[in-house]
Amino acid sequence: MNLEHYLPVLLFIAVGIAVGVLPQLAGYLLGPNRPDPAKGSAYECGFEPFGDARMQFNVRFYLVAILFIIFDLEIAFLFPWALALKDIGFPGFMAGMVFLGILCIGFAYEWAKGAMDWED
């Protein structure tokens, strides 16, 4: 087994580790160390922290976040479709229109069910 073929890979790994570790080590060794109670305190938008970090949120925050992710990912499929529109022709165009139609129906359904309403 000839190990000289692995030398570039090992060199790449060593350089990667050095680039990640050496600046942190240099900052730790060369940087000033002046501990202060204000430095170690929690900071939250200029105010002292209040409440519990594990407080419960309204489920609508999660619902809107999930809906955003779903629609954002579905809309991301439109960019490659638009770029390849000349190549895929009319059948590809119609497939995209069906996709957009289903997307609009889903959005209208969510809106009708009140998923986008913030108040009851």
Backbone as JSON Lines, residues from 0, in Angstrom:
{"i":0,"aa":"M","n":[0.84,-1.18,0.0],"ca":[0.0,0.0,0.0],"c":[0.89,1.24,0.0]}
{"i":1,"aa":"N","n":[0.65,2.13,-0.95],"ca":[1.45,3.33,-1.1],"c":[0.75,4.49,-0.39]}
{"i":2,"aa":"L","n":[1.39,5.0,0.66],"ca":[0.77,6.04,1.47],"c":[1.04,7.45,0.96]}
{"i":3,"aa":"E","n":[1.9,7.61,-0.04],"ca":[2.19,8.97,-0.51],"c":[1.02,9.61,-1.23]}
{"i":4,"aa":"H","n":[0.03,8.81,-1.64],"ca":[-1.17,9.38,-2.24],"c":[-2.06,10.06,-1.19]}
{"i":5,"aa":"Y","n":[-1.88,9.68,0.06],"ca":[-2.69,10.26,1.13],"c":[-2.07,11.54,1.71]}
{"i":6,"aa":"L","n":[-0.83,11.85,1.33],"ca":[-0.16,13.02,1.86],"c":[-0.92,14.32,1.57]}
{"i":7,"aa":"P","n":[-1.44,14.58,0.36],"ca":[-2.21,15.82,0.15],"c":[-3.46,15.9,1.02]}
{"i":8,"aa":"V","n":[-4.11,14.76,1.24],"ca":[-5.32,14.76,2.08],"c":[-4.95,15.07,3.52]}
{"i":9,"aa":"L","n":[-3.89,14.45,4.02],"ca":[-3.46,14.71,5.39],"c":[-2.98,16.15,5.55]}
{"i":10,"aa":"L","n":[-2.29,16.67,4.54],"ca":[-1.86,18.06,4.58],"c":[-3.06,19.02,4.58]}
{"i":11,"aa":"F","n":[-4.07,18.7,3.79],"ca":[-5.28,19.51,3.75],"c":[-5.98,19.51,5.11]}
{"i":12,"aa":"I","n":[-6.07,18.35,5.75],"ca":[-6.7,18.25,7.07],"c":[-5.88,19.03,8.1]}
{"i":13,"aa":"A","n":[-4.54,18.92,8.04],"ca":[-3.7,19.63,9.0],"c":[-3.83,21.14,8.83]}
{"i":14,"aa":"V","n":[-3.84,21.63,7.6],"ca":[-3.99,23.06,7.37],"c":[-5.37,23.53,7.83]}
{"i":15,"aa":"G","n":[-6.4,22.74,7.58],"ca":[-7.75,23.1,8.02],"c":[-7.85,23.2,9.53]}
{"i":16,"aa":"I","n":[-7.25,22.26,10.22],"ca":[-7.26,22.3,11.69],"c":[-6.46,23.5,12.18]}
{"i":17,"aa":"A","n":[-5.31,23.76,11.55],"ca":[-4.48,24.9,11.96],"c":[-5.2,26.22,11.75]}
{"i":18,"aa":"V","n":[-5.92,26.36,10.64],"ca":[-6.66,27.6,10.38],"c":[-7.77,27.79,11.4]}
{"i":19,"aa":"G","n":[-8.34,26.7,11.89],"ca":[-9.41,26.81,12.87],"c":[-8.92,27.01,14.29]}
{"i":20,"aa":"V","n":[-7.77,26.41,14.63],"ca":[-7.33,26.41,16.02],"c":[-6.34,27.54,16.32]}
{"i":21,"aa":"L","n":[-5.42,27.82,15.41],"ca":[-4.37,28.8,15.7],"c":[-4.9,30.2,15.99]}
{"i":22,"aa":"P","n":[-5.86,30.75,15.25],"ca":[-6.36,32.08,15.62],"c":[-7.02,32.11,17.0]}
{"i":23,"aa":"Q","n":[-7.71,31.06,17.35],"ca":[-8.34,31.02,18.67],"c":[-7.28,30.93,19.77]}
{"i":24,"aa":"L","n":[-6.29,30.12,19.54],"ca":[-5.21,29.99,20.51],"c":[-4.43,31.29,20.64]}
{"i":25,"aa":"A","n":[-4.18,31.98,19.52],"ca":[-3.48,33.26,19.57],"c":[-4.3,34.31,20.31]}
{"i":26,"aa":"G","n":[-5.6,34.33,20.09],"ca":[-6.45,35.28,20.8],"c":[-6.49,35.0,22.29]}
{"i":27,"aa":"Y","n":[-6.49,33.74,22.66],"ca":[-6.51,33.37,24.07],"c":[-5.2,33.75,24.76]}
{"i":28,"aa":"L","n":[-4.08,33.52,24.07],"ca":[-2.77,33.79,24.68],"c":[-2.4,35.27,24.64]}
{"i":29,"aa":"L","n":[-2.72,35.96,23.57],"ca":[-2.29,37.34,23.4],"c":[-3.33,38.38,23.84]}
{"i":30,"aa":"G","n":[-4.57,37.98,23.95],"ca":[-5.63,38.92,24.28],"c":[-5.64,39.29,25.75]}
{"i":31,"aa":"P","n":[-6.15,40.49,26.07],"ca":[-6.21,40.89,27.48],"c":[-7.26,40.07,28.24]}
{"i":32,"aa":"N","n":[-6.98,39.86,29.51],"ca":[-7.91,39.12,30.36],"c":[-8.27,40.01,31.54]}
{"i":33,"aa":"R","n":[-9.37,40.74,31.39],"ca":[-9.83,41.64,32.45],"c":[-11.26,41.26,32.82]}
{"i":34,"aa":"P","n":[-11.43,40.3,33.73],"ca":[-12.79,39.9,34.1],"c":[-13.53,41.04,34.81]}
{"i":35,"aa":"D","n":[-14.82,41.14,34.54],"ca":[-15.65,42.19,35.1],"c":[-17.04,41.6,35.3]}
{"i":36,"aa":"P","n":[-17.71,41.91,36.41],"ca":[-19.06,41.37,36.6],"c":[-20.03,41.8,35.5]}
{"i":37,"aa":"A","n":[-19.86,43.02,34.98],"ca":[-20.75,43.47,33.92],"c":[-20.53,42.68,32.63]}
{"i":38,"aa":"K","n":[-19.29,42.26,32.41],"ca":[-18.98,41.48,31.23],"c":[-19.62,40.1,31.28]}
{"i":39,"aa":"G","n":[-19.66,39.55,32.46],"ca":[-20.2,38.2,32.61],"c":[-21.71,38.14,32.77]}
{"i":40,"aa":"S","n":[-22.37,39.29,32.87],"ca":[-23.82,39.28,33.07],"c":[-24.54,39.03,31.76]}
{"i":41,"aa":"A","n":[-25.74,38.51,31.88],"ca":[-26.56,38.27,30.7],"c":[-27.05,39.6,30.14]}
{"i":42,"aa":"Y","n":[-27.16,39.67,28.84],"ca":[-27.56,40.92,28.18],"c":[-28.72,40.62,27.24]}
{"i":43,"aa":"E","n":[-29.79,41.37,27.39],"ca":[-30.97,41.12,26.57],"c":[-31.54,42.46,26.11]}
{"i":44,"aa":"C","n":[-31.14,42.92,24.97],"ca":[-31.68,44.13,24.34],"c":[-31.57,45.36,25.23]}
{"i":45,"aa":"G","n":[-30.52,45.47,26.0],"ca":[-30.34,46.65,26.84],"c":[-31.03,46.57,28.17]}
{"i":46,"aa":"F","n":[-31.79,45.53,28.43],"ca":[-32.5,45.38,29.69],"c":[-31.92,44.2,30.46]}
{"i":47,"aa":"E","n":[-32.15,44.22,31.74],"ca":[-31.83,43.04,32.52],"c":[-32.76,41.91,32.09]}
{"i":48,"aa":"P","n":[-32.28,40.7,32.03],"ca":[-33.15,39.59,31.61],"c":[-34.33,39.44,32.56]}
{"i":49,"aa":"F","n":[-35.48,39.17,31.97],"ca":[-36.67,38.96,32.78],"c":[-37.38,37.72,32.27]}
{"i":50,"aa":"G","n":[-38.11,37.09,33.15],"ca":[-38.85,35.88,32.78],"c":[-37.94,34.67,32.68]}
{"i":51,"aa":"D","n":[-38.54,33.57,32.33],"ca":[-37.83,32.3,32.2],"c":[-37.51,32.05,30.73]}
{"i":52,"aa":"A","n":[-36.37,31.5,30.46],"ca":[-35.99,31.21,29.08],"c":[-36.87,30.11,28.49]}
{"i":53,"aa":"R","n":[-37.53,29.36,29.33],"ca":[-38.37,28.25,28.87],"c":[-39.86,28.6,28.89]}
{"i":54,"aa":"M","n":[-40.17,29.89,28.79],"ca":[-41.58,30.28,28.81],"c":[-42.26,29.82,27.53]}
{"i":55,"aa":"Q","n":[-43.54,29.6,27.61],"ca":[-44.29,29.08,26.48],"c":[-44.73,30.2,25.56]}
{"i":56,"aa":"F","n":[-44.66,29.92,24.26],"ca":[-45.12,30.86,23.25],"c":[-46.44,30.36,22.69]}
{"i":57,"aa":"N","n":[-47.16,31.27,22.1],"ca":[-48.39,30.9,21.43],"c":[-48.05,29.99,20.26]}
{"i":58,"aa":"V","n":[-48.87,29.0,20.02],"ca":[-48.6,28.03,18.97],"c":[-48.63,28.68,17.59]}
{"i":59,"aa":"R","n":[-49.22,29.83,17.46],"ca":[-49.29,30.5,16.16],"c":[-47.92,30.94,15.68]}
{"i":60,"aa":"F","n":[-47.02,31.25,16.6],"ca":[-45.66,31.58,16.17],"c":[-45.04,30.4,15.44]}
{"i":61,"aa":"Y","n":[-45.22,29.21,16.01],"ca":[-44.67,28.01,15.38],"c":[-45.38,27.72,14.07]}
{"i":62,"aa":"L","n":[-46.69,27.9,14.05],"ca":[-47.47,27.64,12.84],"c":[-47.03,28.55,11.7]}
{"i":63,"aa":"V","n":[-46.88,29.82,11.98],"ca":[-46.46,30.76,10.94],"c":[-45.03,30.45,10.49]}
{"i":64,"aa":"A","n":[-44.16,30.06,11.42],"ca":[-42.79,29.71,11.04],"c":[-42.78,28.48,10.14]}
{"i":65,"aa":"I","n":[-43.56,27.48,10.46],"ca":[-43.6,26.26,9.64],"c":[-44.2,26.58,8.28]}
{"i":66,"aa":"L","n":[-45.26,27.38,8.24],"ca":[-45.85,27.75,6.96],"c":[-44.86,28.54,6.11]}
{"i":67,"aa":"F","n":[-44.11,29.43,6.75],"ca":[-43.12,30.2,6.0],"c":[-42.07,29.27,5.4]}
{"i":68,"aa":"I","n":[-41.58,28.32,6.18],"ca":[-40.56,27.4,5.67],"c":[-41.11,26.58,4.52]}
{"i":69,"aa":"I","n":[-42.33,26.09,4.66],"ca":[-42.92,25.27,3.6],"c":[-43.07,26.08,2.32]}
{"i":70,"aa":"F","n":[-43.66,27.26,2.41],"ca":[-43.88,28.06,1.2],"c":[-42.57,28.59,0.64]}
{"i":71,"aa":"D","n":[-41.62,28.9,1.51],"ca":[-40.33,29.37,1.04],"c":[-39.62,28.29,0.24]}
{"i":72,"aa":"L","n":[-39.65,27.06,0.71],"ca":[-39.02,25.97,-0.02],"c":[-39.74,25.68,-1.33]}
{"i":73,"aa":"E","n":[-41.05,25.77,-1.32],"ca":[-41.79,25.52,-2.55],"c":[-41.53,26.62,-3.58]}
{"i":74,"aa":"I","n":[-41.44,27.85,-3.13],"ca":[-41.15,28.94,-4.06],"c":[-39.72,28.82,-4.59]}
{"i":75,"aa":"A","n":[-38.82,28.25,-3.8],"ca":[-37.44,28.07,-4.27],"c":[-37.37,27.15,-5.49]}
{"i":76,"aa":"F","n":[-38.35,26.28,-5.67],"ca":[-38.38,25.41,-6.85],"c":[-38.71,26.2,-8.12]}
{"i":77,"aa":"L","n":[-39.24,27.39,-7.99],"ca":[-39.61,28.17,-9.17],"c":[-38.39,28.76,-9.88]}
{"i":78,"aa":"F","n":[-37.3,29.0,-9.19],"ca":[-36.12,29.58,-9.83],"c":[-35.51,28.65,-10.87]}
{"i":79,"aa":"P","n":[-35.22,27.39,-10.52],"ca":[-34.68,26.51,-11.57],"c":[-35.7,26.27,-12.69]}
{"i":80,"aa":"W","n":[-36.97,26.22,-12.33],"ca":[-38.02,26.04,-13.34],"c":[-38.01,27.21,-14.32]}
{"i":81,"aa":"A","n":[-37.89,28.43,-13.8],"ca":[-37.88,29.61,-14.67],"c":[-36.63,29.64,-15.55]}
{"i":82,"aa":"L","n":[-35.5,29.2,-15.03],"ca":[-34.28,29.2,-15.81],"c":[-34.31,28.15,-16.92]}
{"i":83,"aa":"A","n":[-34.99,27.04,-16.68],"ca":[-35.03,25.95,-17.66],"c":[-36.28,26.01,-18.52]}
{"i":84,"aa":"L","n":[-37.02,27.1,-18.47],"ca":[-38.31,27.18,-19.16],"c":[-38.17,27.02,-20.67]}
{"i":85,"aa":"K","n":[-37.11,27.56,-21.26],"ca":[-36.92,27.4,-22.71],"c":[-36.68,25.94,-23.08]}
{"i":86,"aa":"D","n":[-35.96,25.22,-22.23],"ca":[-35.62,23.83,-22.52],"c":[-36.79,22.87,-22.31]}
{"i":87,"aa":"I","n":[-37.63,23.15,-21.35],"ca":[-38.71,22.2,-21.03],"c":[-39.97,22.44,-21.84]}
{"i":88,"aa":"G","n":[-40.09,23.59,-22.46],"ca":[-41.18,23.85,-23.38],"c":[-42.54,24.01,-22.71]}
{"i":89,"aa":"F","n":[-43.57,23.83,-23.52],"ca":[-44.95,24.04,-23.05],"c":[-45.38,23.01,-22.0]}
{"i":90,"aa":"P","n":[-45.02,21.71,-22.14],"ca":[-45.4,20.77,-21.06],"c":[-44.79,21.15,-19.71]}
{"i":91,"aa":"G","n":[-43.54,21.61,-19.72],"ca":[-42.93,22.05,-18.47],"c":[-43.59,23.3,-17.92]}
{"i":92,"aa":"F","n":[-44.0,24.19,-18.83],"ca":[-44.72,25.38,-18.39],"c":[-46.04,25.01,-17.72]}
{"i":93,"aa":"M","n":[-46.77,24.08,-18.32],"ca":[-48.05,23.66,-17.74],"c":[-47.84,22.94,-16.4]}
{"i":94,"aa":"A","n":[-46.78,22.16,-16.29],"ca":[-46.49,21.51,-15.01],"c":[-46.21,22.56,-13.93]}
{"i":95,"aa":"G","n":[-45.49,23.62,-14.29],"ca":[-45.26,24.71,-13.34],"c":[-46.53,25.43,-12.96]}
{"i":96,"aa":"M","n":[-47.43,25.6,-13.92],"ca":[-48.71,26.25,-13.62],"c":[-49.56,25.39,-12.68]}
{"i":97,"aa":"V","n":[-49.52,24.08,-12.87],"ca":[-50.24,23.18,-11.95],"c":[-49.64,23.3,-10.55]}
{"i":98,"aa":"F","n":[-48.31,23.33,-10.48],"ca":[-47.64,23.49,-9.19],"c":[-48.05,24.8,-8.52]}
{"i":99,"aa":"L","n":[-48.04,25.89,-9.28],"ca":[-48.45,27.18,-8.72],"c":[-49.92,27.18,-8.32]}
{"i":100,"aa":"G","n":[-50.76,26.51,-9.09],"ca":[-52.18,26.42,-8.74],"c":[-52.38,25.7,-7.42]}
{"i":101,"aa":"I","n":[-51.68,24.58,-7.25],"ca":[-51.79,23.84,-5.98],"c":[-51.25,24.68,-4.83]}
{"i":102,"aa":"L","n":[-50.17,25.41,-5.08],"ca":[-49.61,26.28,-4.05],"c":[-50.59,27.38,-3.65]}
{"i":103,"aa":"C","n":[-51.27,27.97,-4.62],"ca":[-52.25,29.02,-4.33],"c":[-53.47,28.46,-3.61]}
{"i":104,"aa":"I","n":[-53.9,27.26,-3.99],"ca":[-55.04,26.63,-3.3],"c":[-54.68,26.36,-1.84]}
{"i":105,"aa":"G","n":[-53.46,25.87,-1.6],"ca":[-53.02,25.62,-0.23],"c":[-52.95,26.91,0.57]}
{"i":106,"aa":"F","n":[-52.46,27.97,-0.04],"ca":[-52.39,29.25,0.66],"c":[-53.79,29.79,0.97]}
{"i":107,"aa":"A","n":[-54.7,29.67,0.02],"ca":[-56.07,30.13,0.25],"c":[-56.74,29.31,1.36]}
{"i":108,"aa":"Y","n":[-56.47,28.01,1.4],"ca":[-57.03,27.15,2.45],"c":[-56.51,27.58,3.82]}
{"i":109,"aa":"E","n":[-55.2,27.83,3.93],"ca":[-54.63,28.27,5.21],"c":[-55.22,29.61,5.64]}
{"i":110,"aa":"W","n":[-55.4,30.5,4.69],"ca":[-55.96,31.8,4.99],"c":[-57.4,31.67,5.46]}
{"i":111,"aa":"A","n":[-58.16,30.79,4.8],"ca":[-59.57,30.58,5.18],"c":[-59.68,29.95,6.56]}
{"i":112,"aa":"K","n":[-58.74,29.09,6.92],"ca":[-58.77,28.44,8.23],"c":[-58.27,29.34,9.35]}
{"i":113,"aa":"G","n":[-57.72,30.52,8.98],"ca":[-57.27,31.46,10.0],"c":[-55.85,31.23,10.48]}
{"i":114,"aa":"A","n":[-55.05,30.5,9.7],"ca":[-53.68,30.25,10.12],"c":[-52.85,31.52,10.09]}
{"i":115,"aa":"M","n":[-53.25,32.52,9.33],"ca":[-52.49,33.75,9.23],"c":[-53.02,34.85,10.14]}
{"i":116,"aa":"D","n":[-54.09,34.6,10.87],"ca":[-54.65,35.6,11.78],"c":[-53.89,35.61,13.09]}
{"i":117,"aa":"W","n":[-53.52,36.79,13.55],"ca":[-52.81,36.89,14.8],"c":[-53.75,37.04,15.99]}
{"i":118,"aa":"E","n":[-54.96,37.47,15.73],"ca":[-55.9,37.68,16.82],"c":[-57.14,36.85,16.62]}
{"i":119,"aa":"D","n":[-57.73,36.44,17.72],"ca":[-58.94,35.63,17.65],"c":[-60.17,36.49,17.47]}
